[in-house]
Amino acid sequence: MEKDSKDDGIEGRELREIVVPGDVLAADDALKSGVGTYKEKEKIYAAQLGVKSVRAGYVNVVPLSGKYMPRSGDSVIGTIIDIGATNWLVDINAPYPAPLHVNEVPWKVEFGDTSHYLRVGDAILVKVLNVDETKRIQVTMKEHGLRRLTGGQIVEVASSKVPRVIGRNGSMISLLKDYTGCRIFVGQNGRIWVDGEIEGIVSVILAIQKIEEEAQVMGLTDSIKEFLEGMSEKKS
Amino acid sequence: MRRNLNYGFLLGGMNMDEKKLINEKNIRLDGRKLGELRPIKIEAGVLNRADGSAYIEWGGNKVLAAVYGPIEAKPRHIQNPTKAIIDCRYNMAAFSVGERKRPGPGRRSIEISKVMSEALEYVVFTEKFPRAKIDVYIEVLQASAGTRCAGLTAASVALADAGIPMIDLLPACAVGKVEGQVVLDLDKEEDNFGEADIPLSVVPRTNEIVLLQMDGQLTIKEFEKCMEMGMNACKDIYELQKAALKERYAVFTEE
């Protein structure tokens, strides 16, 4: 139903009109109704508070706020909130809990043996397998790179700010990695895992907070670069 | 009946025959014209912990609205597998009125919560969040007639602030009849001693009515006049709502 907006960085574009629900976005057939919009009597309206963006013939509203809504294929960071005999319940910061079935983990788990592998409170890297029309979510760990997270820290940002933390083609995230030497993983649900030297972690967390505050400011990557330079100078 | 009960302590012994609510020049007690709103100030995103929030000052009314969700509805049996439920709670603070209000939900606030939930449910795309629940808390800090309209106006701003998809914002306004004349946005005295009071909420673009209640008596002609006046006022309030939301996020677009 909804299209991918992962790389929907609004950076560097002139048009940054803020729209509220009910605003008219387009009145003709030239454009198609995209994410965060609805169509009524040949007109397209904003359904959500956000920034209007036109790309590939679609009008979209890039949200400025709102809960994370899982889509299949999203890589997210979850925490175990409950254990069953054949599954774990994972909180992935969505409105709904996500069960992780024993068939979807890379280990051979005996019936009732689930708590030997993952315990309540453990942080895991998972991928959203499937979301059905009643928003029942399935997640998996059976893919390369998906694992239990040990060490490091997790910070949370609003899920609408995730594209800004990643940056255009991952520019922001590689900037953070280059300057601090940290390992960083950004989940689509707004949870970010950071591991490395403690000073590095501190810089990354402060930088992420800055990104979240200034998410809509032009030239964000440059100002973060400056910020990180300032941090490393202070250290030496 | 309620009106009659209120007479004594609200007036403080004032005699109604001596005081007119509308003078010969069609100016009301607080200096407004018949079709004039009280001053309205809306601010979005005032609470940090809620997913969305709004604060409104409407004449002497001060109302806070906060939105949480969508989140999975619990217990399980209240879930609707096709759409989200909107749970609105209207509450008046003990200190919101002259005589201390006994805290907690009463007959009146339960009713207002219900009609507000239904109004909001119409504009929110509830089918996007099956099995979920959206909580809307409306706290009246200071009341001066028209709190349900102020509350609903603030609640829809708070919902938009929370990033919840909806077809439109919902402005609301009261109209009524005072001393034989149709007036807009009744204040406390007019509400207590007037002849009729109609809280009204419309979807501004389509003029669909989502909330309509009436207290008192009107002729059909007067009623029609009320509706016209109210719908026009709702459009003015709608502009204020939009401005409040845009202002909140304009901070980010500067520089």
Interface residues (C-beta under 8 A of the other chain):
Chain A: R16 I18 V20 P21 G22 D23 G36 Y38 E40 Y45 A47 Q48 L49 G50 P63 L64 S65 G66 K67 P95 Y96 P97 E133 T134 K135 S160 E214 A215 Q216 V217 M218
Chain B: D51 G52 G69 P70 I71 E72 P81 T82 V123 F125 F129 P130 R131 A132 A160 D161 A162 G163 I164 P165 M166 I167 D168 L169 P204 R205 Q241 K242 L245 K246 Y249 A250 F252 T253 E254 E255
